[in-house]
């Protein structure tokens, strides 16, 4: 059957190609701050809504791109299941398509997996207006599996995501958070030491003075982990981790004030506390560092991240140029070839990742 909402998007893309008019893809608009500035007419995906199929017994959910994450969470919560990568909702308006296009994961990411690890298949409209499908709704269907992952985190530069199939996981039987006082370097040492033990850790955060550790799993496993880790139990820990996931935690509120820039540093988990100006928050067992600072020369920040096995992204604020780490010549060529394949006329989110992509 003809899908009016999908057909409208295809027609809009084809018209943009004919007019040589770039398009800016927009769902809930909650991540408009992320990436380079791109210009063009808005292409709304919120007409593509609804859960297409949900098989709790098969641990798979399929939904259209404009479906709110809150709606998906509600449906899965009723079945005691979850999206284990904990996609940020940001202002409660986030959509499934935006979550996949941005490729952002929440506090559980290092212990459960990233967005692309849960994408089984997706459908897109490419830069010529063609509707394409990759992957499927089961792990055994590997046709196009890698292309599905390729679209994850591409920020819409390789196609308009229209439908996604994701693997679900059961919610843990028990979940508790403990907190203990320690320095940043000591927190890094502790979480890496715990990482080598059979402990049911599902999130960590150091706020500059305290280390928070979330434990998730069977009740006996959580109780045993508390005995090993120690610390005081945190009340309303669900609200706490939601604030971390959605950046409503006081650290992120402060980071948005006074024109400060928020940097996202992805490094090896054993990297020492960064001697960089500004306030810092450490997540993911030490592998993710948030840096809130006044606009400064990005070179030292990127140099520190590179020296510690990773890269730095200007996540929010600043001039919105040079957001992502510069690419080497080989990787840049691959980006350009992919863009030419999926969006030969360069009309979809032009420049959102890099000026020439």
C-alpha positions as CSV (number, residue, x, y, z in Angstrom):
1,X,0.0,0.0,0.0
2,X,1.1,3.5,-0.7
3,X,2.4,5.4,2.4
4,X,1.3,9.0,2.1
5,X,3.8,10.3,4.7
6,X,6.7,8.4,3.1
7,X,5.7,9.4,-0.4
8,X,5.6,13.1,0.6
9,X,9.1,12.9,1.9
10,X,10.3,11.2,-1.3
11,X,8.6,13.9,-3.4
12,X,10.1,16.7,-1.3
13,X,13.6,15.3,-1.8
14,X,13.1,14.9,-5.5
15,X,11.8,18.5,-5.7
16,X,14.9,19.7,-3.8
17,X,17.2,17.9,-6.2
18,X,15.5,19.5,-9.1
19,X,15.7,23.0,-7.5
20,X,19.2,22.3,-6.2
21,X,17.9,23.3,-2.8
22,X,19.5,21.8,0.3
23,X,17.3,20.3,3.0
24,X,17.7,20.3,6.8
25,X,16.2,17.1,8.3
26,X,14.3,17.8,11.5
27,X,12.4,15.5,13.9
28,X,11.8,16.6,17.4
29,X,14.5,19.2,17.0
30,X,16.1,18.3,20.4
31,X,19.6,17.8,18.9
32,X,19.6,20.8,16.5
33,X,22.6,22.2,18.6
34,X,24.7,19.1,17.7
35,X,27.1,19.2,14.7
36,X,28.1,21.9,12.3
37,X,25.7,24.6,11.1
38,X,23.9,23.6,8.0
39,X,21.4,25.7,5.9
40,X,18.4,24.8,3.9
41,X,14.7,24.3,3.9
42,X,13.3,22.2,6.8
43,X,12.3,18.6,6.1
44,X,9.9,17.4,8.8
45,X,10.0,13.7,9.8
46,X,7.4,13.9,12.6
47,X,4.7,12.7,10.1
48,X,6.3,9.3,10.2
49,X,5.1,8.1,13.6
50,X,4.0,4.9,15.2
51,X,5.3,1.5,16.3
52,X,5.1,-0.8,13.3
53,X,5.8,-4.0,15.1
54,X,6.8,-5.1,18.6
55,X,7.6,-8.7,19.5
56,X,8.6,-8.8,23.2
57,X,9.3,-12.5,22.9
58,X,11.7,-11.9,20.1
59,X,13.2,-8.8,21.8
60,X,12.7,-6.7,18.7
61,X,10.8,-3.4,18.1
62,X,10.2,-1.6,14.8
63,X,9.0,2.0,14.7
64,X,8.9,4.9,12.3
65,X,11.5,7.6,12.6
66,X,9.2,10.3,14.0
67,X,8.0,8.2,16.9
68,X,8.7,9.9,20.2
69,X,11.2,8.0,22.4
70,X,8.8,8.5,25.3
71,X,6.2,6.4,23.4
72,X,8.7,3.7,22.7
73,X,9.8,3.6,26.3
74,X,6.2,3.4,27.5
75,X,5.5,0.4,25.2
76,X,8.6,-1.4,26.2
77,X,8.2,-0.6,29.9
78,X,4.8,-2.3,29.9
79,X,6.7,-5.4,28.8
80,X,9.6,-4.9,31.3
81,X,12.0,-4.2,28.5
82,X,14.2,-1.3,27.5
83,X,16.5,0.2,24.9
84,X,19.7,-0.7,26.7
85,X,21.8,2.0,25.1
86,X,19.7,4.6,26.9
87,X,19.3,7.2,24.1
88,X,19.2,10.8,25.4
89,X,15.7,12.4,25.1
90,X,16.8,16.0,25.5
91,X,13.8,18.2,26.4
92,X,11.5,15.2,26.2
93,X,10.9,15.7,22.5
94,X,13.5,13.2,21.1
95,X,12.4,10.9,18.3
96,X,13.7,7.4,17.3
97,X,15.1,8.6,14.0
98,X,17.0,11.4,15.7
99,X,18.4,9.0,18.3
100,X,19.8,6.7,15.5
101,X,20.9,9.6,13.3
102,X,22.8,11.2,16.1
103,X,24.2,7.9,17.4
104,X,24.3,9.1,21.0
105,X,24.1,6.7,23.9
106,X,23.5,7.2,27.6
107,X,25.1,6.0,30.9
108,X,24.7,2.3,30.2
109,X,26.6,2.4,26.9
110,X,30.0,0.9,28.0
111,X,28.3,-2.0,29.8
112,X,25.4,-2.8,27.3
113,X,26.6,-1.4,23.9
114,X,26.2,1.6,21.6
115,X,23.3,2.6,19.4
116,X,24.7,0.8,16.4
117,X,25.0,-2.4,18.3
118,X,21.2,-2.6,18.7
119,X,20.2,-1.5,15.1
120,X,19.0,-4.6,13.2
121,X,17.7,-2.8,10.2
122,X,16.4,0.5,8.9
123,X,14.8,2.2,6.0
124,X,15.8,5.5,4.5
125,X,15.1,7.9,1.7
126,X,18.3,8.6,-0.1
127,X,19.5,11.9,-1.7
128,X,17.7,11.0,-4.9
129,X,14.3,10.3,-3.3
130,X,14.6,6.5,-3.5
131,X,13.3,4.5,-0.6
132,X,15.9,1.9,0.5
133,X,15.9,-0.8,3.1
134,X,18.8,-2.4,4.9
135,X,19.0,-5.3,7.4
136,X,15.8,-6.7,8.9
137,X,14.1,-7.5,12.1
138,X,16.2,-10.5,13.2
139,X,19.9,-11.0,13.8
140,X,20.0,-13.7,11.1
141,X,19.1,-11.3,8.4
142,X,22.6,-9.8,7.7
143,X,21.9,-8.3,4.3
144,X,22.6,-4.6,4.7
145,X,23.4,-5.0,8.3
146,X,26.6,-3.0,8.0
147,X,24.9,-0.3,6.0
148,X,22.3,0.1,8.8
149,X,25.2,0.7,11.2
150,X,26.8,3.1,8.8
151,X,23.7,5.3,8.9
152,X,23.9,5.4,12.7
153,X,25.6,8.6,13.7
154,X,25.7,10.0,10.2
155,X,23.5,12.9,11.3
156,X,21.2,12.5,8.3
157,X,24.0,13.2,5.8
158,X,23.5,9.8,4.1
159,X,19.8,9.7,4.0
160,X,16.5,10.5,5.8
161,X,15.9,7.7,8.3
162,X,12.2,6.6,8.0
163,X,12.0,3.4,10.0
164,X,14.2,1.5,12.4
165,X,14.3,-2.0,13.9
166,X,16.1,-2.4,17.2
167,X,17.0,-5.2,19.6
168,X,15.5,-4.8,23.0
169,X,16.7,-6.1,26.4
170,X,14.9,-7.1,29.6
171,X,14.9,-4.5,32.4
172,X,17.1,-5.6,35.3
173,X,15.4,-7.3,38.2
174,X,17.1,-5.0,40.7
175,X,18.9,-1.6,40.4
176,X,20.7,0.4,43.0
177,X,23.2,3.3,43.0
178,X,25.9,3.9,45.6
179,X,28.1,6.9,46.1
180,X,31.5,7.5,47.7
181,X,33.8,10.4,48.0
182,X,37.1,10.4,46.1
183,X,39.2,12.4,43.7
184,X,38.9,12.1,39.9
185,X,42.1,10.1,39.5
186,X,41.0,7.7,42.3
187,X,37.6,7.2,40.7
188,X,39.3,6.3,37.5
189,X,41.5,3.8,39.3
190,X,38.6,2.3,41.2
191,X,36.2,1.8,38.2
192,X,38.9,0.2,36.1
193,X,39.8,-2.2,38.9
194,X,36.1,-3.1,39.3
195,X,35.8,-3.5,35.6
196,X,38.1,-6.6,35.9
197,X,35.7,-8.2,38.4
198,X,32.3,-9.9,37.9
199,X,30.3,-7.0,39.2
200,X,27.0,-5.9,37.7
201,X,28.0,-2.2,37.1
202,X,25.8,-0.5,34.6
203,X,26.9,3.2,34.9
204,X,29.4,5.4,36.6
205,X,29.8,9.1,37.1
206,X,32.3,11.3,38.9
207,X,31.2,14.9,39.5
208,X,34.5,16.3,40.8
209,X,34.2,15.1,44.4
210,X,31.9,12.0,44.4
211,X,31.8,8.7,42.5
212,X,28.3,7.3,41.7
213,X,28.1,3.7,40.6
214,X,24.8,2.1,39.4
215,X,24.4,-1.7,39.8
216,X,21.9,-3.6,37.8
217,X,21.0,-7.3,37.6
218,X,19.7,-10.0,39.8
219,X,19.0,-9.0,43.4
220,X,21.7,-11.3,44.7
221,X,24.2,-10.0,42.2
222,X,23.5,-6.4,43.2
223,X,23.7,-7.1,46.9
224,X,27.1,-8.9,46.4
225,X,28.4,-6.0,44.3
226,X,27.5,-3.5,47.0
227,X,29.5,-5.5,49.5
228,X,32.6,-5.3,47.2
229,X,32.2,-1.6,46.2
230,X,30.8,-0.1,49.3
231,X,29.4,3.4,49.6
232,X,26.1,4.9,50.6
233,X,22.9,4.1,48.7
234,X,21.4,6.9,46.6
235,X,17.7,7.7,46.9
236,X,15.7,8.4,43.7
237,X,18.6,7.1,41.7
238,X,16.3,6.6,38.6
239,X,15.8,10.4,38.5
240,X,19.5,10.9,39.0
241,X,20.6,8.8,35.9
242,X,17.8,10.3,33.8
243,X,19.2,13.7,34.6
244,X,22.6,12.5,33.4
245,X,21.2,10.9,30.3
246,X,19.1,13.9,29.3
247,X,21.7,16.6,30.4
248,X,19.5,18.1,33.1
249,X,22.0,17.3,35.8
250,X,23.3,20.5,37.5
251,X,26.7,20.1,35.7
252,X,25.1,20.4,32.3
253,X,22.8,23.2,33.4
254,X,25.9,25.1,34.5
255,X,27.7,24.2,31.2
256,X,24.9,26.0,29.3
257,X,25.3,29.2,31.2
258,X,27.5,32.2,30.5
259,X,28.2,31.3,26.9
260,X,30.4,28.3,27.9
261,X,31.2,25.5,25.5
262,X,30.7,21.8,26.3
263,X,33.2,19.4,25.0
264,X,32.8,15.6,24.8
265,X,36.1,13.7,25.1
266,X,36.1,10.1,24.2
267,X,39.3,8.5,25.5
268,X,40.7,5.3,26.9
269,X,39.2,4.5,30.3
270,X,42.5,4.6,32.1
271,X,43.4,8.1,30.9
272,X,44.3,10.3,33.9
273,X,42.2,13.2,34.9
274,X,42.6,15.9,32.3
275,X,44.6,19.0,33.3
276,X,42.4,21.3,31.2
277,X,40.7,24.5,32.2
278,X,37.0,24.3,33.2
279,X,34.7,21.9,35.0
280,X,34.7,18.2,34.3
281,X,32.4,15.2,34.6
282,X,33.6,11.6,34.1
283,X,31.3,8.9,32.8
284,X,31.5,5.4,31.2
285,X,34.1,4.0,33.6
286,X,36.5,6.8,32.6
287,X,36.0,6.5,28.9
288,X,33.8,9.6,28.5
289,X,34.9,13.0,29.8
290,X,32.7,16.1,29.7
291,X,34.5,19.5,29.8
292,X,32.6,22.7,30.3
293,X,34.8,25.7,29.6
294,X,34.8,29.2,28.3
295,X,35.6,29.4,24.5
296,X,39.3,28.5,24.2
297,X,41.7,27.3,21.6
298,X,40.5,23.8,20.8
299,X,44.1,22.6,19.9
300,X,45.1,21.6,23.5
301,X,41.8,19.9,24.1
302,X,42.1,17.8,20.9
303,X,45.8,17.1,21.5
304,X,45.0,15.8,25.0
305,X,42.2,13.6,23.7
306,X,44.4,12.2,20.9
307,X,47.3,11.6,23.2
308,X,45.0,9.5,25.4
309,X,43.7,7.3,22.6
310,X,40.6,9.2,21.6
311,X,39.1,12.4,20.1
312,X,37.3,15.5,21.2
313,X,33.9,16.9,19.9
314,X,32.6,20.3,20.5
315,X,29.2,19.0,21.7
316,X,27.3,22.2,22.5
317,X,28.1,26.0,22.4
318,X,31.0,27.6,20.7
319,X,31.0,28.8,17.1
320,X,29.7,25.5,15.6
321,X,32.6,25.2,13.3
322,X,35.2,22.5,13.6
323,X,32.8,20.6,15.8
324,X,34.2,17.1,15.1
325,X,37.9,16.0,15.1
326,X,39.6,16.6,11.8
327,X,39.8,13.6,9.5
328,X,43.0,12.2,8.0
329,X,43.1,12.2,4.2
330,X,42.1,8.5,3.8
331,X,39.1,8.7,6.1
332,X,38.0,12.0,4.6
333,X,38.0,10.4,1.1
334,X,35.8,7.6,2.4
335,X,33.3,10.1,3.8
336,X,33.2,11.9,0.5
337,X,32.6,8.7,-1.4
338,X,29.8,7.6,0.9
339,X,28.2,11.0,0.5
340,X,28.5,10.7,-3.3
341,X,26.8,7.3,-3.2
342,X,23.9,8.0,-0.9
343,X,23.4,11.7,-1.6
344,X,25.1,12.5,-5.0
345,X,23.5,16.0,-5.2
346,X,24.6,16.9,-1.6
347,X,21.2,18.2,-0.5
348,X,20.7,16.3,2.8
349,X,22.1,18.0,5.9
350,X,24.9,19.4,3.9
351,X,27.9,20.3,6.1
352,X,26.3,18.9,9.3
353,X,29.3,16.6,9.9
354,X,32.0,18.3,7.9
355,X,31.9,21.3,5.5
356,X,32.4,19.0,2.4
357,X,30.1,16.2,3.5
